[in-house]
Amino acid sequence: MINRKGILADLVGELTKLPGIGRKTAQRLAFHILRQPSEDADRLAEAIRAVKARLGLCRQCRNVAEGDLCGICQDPKRDRTRVVVVEEVTTLHAIERAGGYKGLYHVLAGALSPLDDVGPSDIKVQDLVDRLKGSGVEEVIVATSPTIEGEATAIYLSRLIKPLGIRISRIAFGVPVGMDLEYADEVTLMKSLDGRREIG
């Protein structure tokens, strides 16, 4: 079948599928790629292939990992008595960029949302509870977004974790209600972690 749109149009179309990339930005990126030496384009293509072929999820915290465990879970210098629970990997990386937290993480990969048929099994809450049992973790810091779904998830986690005898706290928020944590600046994130409060 003959492609009537053309190769450049196909590239623009694929780039617009990326989050935050509109048609004009996709066109600029496509022309940038076109102007670059072939080696640069090959490196970009290989980096994309490598991400799909060699990256997976950490078996312990569900962060992005090249092997069985991510670099954070493998690091012996991390504080293993604290776990920050986040909705998405992007929030984990935002907290890491802030640089003040030295404990471990757990990524839920979502938040409870009954209206969207997202329940506890969809966000693997039981994985977290199983991980905490007999782990030596003393505090779980819930860092879900300040949305209805994030608050519902925090309350649900509190009910499951408190019986384990583990302190559970919620980060304080210096960010507007309804804003995703991945878009907060590093200072705000660190102040939120420092000002966390106990749930229940």
Secondary structure, 3 states (H helix, E strand, C coil): CCCCCCHHHHHHHHHCCCCCCCHHHHHHHHHHHHHCCHHHHHHHHHHHHHHHHHCEECCCCCCEECCCCCHHHHCCCCEEEEEEEECCHHHHHHHHHHCCCCEEEEECCCCCEHHHCECCCCCCHHHHHHHHCCCCCCEEEECCCCCHHHHHHHHHHHHHHHHHCCEEEECCCCCCCCCCHHHCCHHHHHHHHHCCEECC
